[in-house]
Amino acid sequence: MFKLIDKFGRKINYLRLSVTEHCNYRCFYCRDNKYTPYCKREDILSYRDIERIVQLFAQLGITKVRLTGGEPLLRKDLYKIARIISHIDGINDVPLSTNAHLLKKFAKKLYQNGINRVNISIDSLIPKKFEEITRGGDLIEVIKGIDTAIQVNMRPIKINMVTMRGVNDNEIESMIDFAINKGIDIRFIETMPIGLTGIKILTNHISEKNILTKINNHLNNKLVPIASSDIDGPAHNFKIMGTNSTIGTISAMSNHFCQTCNRVRLTAKGDLILCLGQKDSISLRDTLHSNLTDDQIKNIIINAINKKPEKHEFNSIVDNISNRQMVEIGG
């Protein structure tokens, strides 16, 4: 029976599970330049912790678990976590979010162990600019990772571009062409004020409306709106006529999508985060390591869901989230 329904009537069926706070990239909109995660092995959820907590969430109605980070491919034996989760009753969708730097090496094994699809962050197709945005990233390795994901038949493959005025908004058109040529999907994401660095980058914010104007001008209005599905999340999606690709926009700032929010986040340290735009969290790691029964822990989760806010406050209460780093909470 479905039990995760918040006080605003939203059914929660999607868990974003961060498996590490560490990342091999240092994207300037994601974390402060001097920030280094302080996260020891004993601080993060173990395989056994992950299996138990996902089982409990599944019993409450969660059907989709996305593996995130930091960079999840840095977690040793990630494929084991994927296999554990994909074999839990009720879980039918186990996607991965990654920067793809290591995806060429691991894509086949991950696919064989339950990772059915992948979202890949790529903010520029110009090697030097890509290196500047990521503070040292290698565009060639990322593209190799994308190609390998295509070869092993992960579907759909979505590339995500955080679109920033004066930084990479002049590449919207080339990103679309890249996706079409690869036969994959693309989403353009508005900047979000998570952490001080995220607040700072708001000066480069470009709205969904302006992004769509650029898209339509480039494609000569060859976009057909498509209904959102469970795998689309908050994106507004369009089919590009005559291609195998779709385009999506995610507009956390321009247009609230909170009324359809169906997700919660669990950090690598086991903190349940109910909303990116609120500072409140609940430690489930502590409950897992206590003498509480499964039913007692499920009640804690249900009570936590009732604290999920009606909407985020990105536009008015930025200070709520200024002390967070996006890399800590899985995006």
PyMOL commands that set and color helices and strands:
alter all, ss='L'
color gray80, all
select helices_A, chain A and resi 41-43+47-59+72-74+78-86+103-112+127-134+139-151+169-182+195-204+208-219+258-260+284-288+294-305+318-321+326-329
alter helices_A, ss='H'
color red, helices_A
select strands_A, chain A and resi 14-18+64-68+96-98+118-121+157-162+185-189+223-226+236-240+246-250+263-266+271-273+281-283
alter strands_A, ss='S'
color yellow, strands_A
deselect
rebuild
show_as cartoon
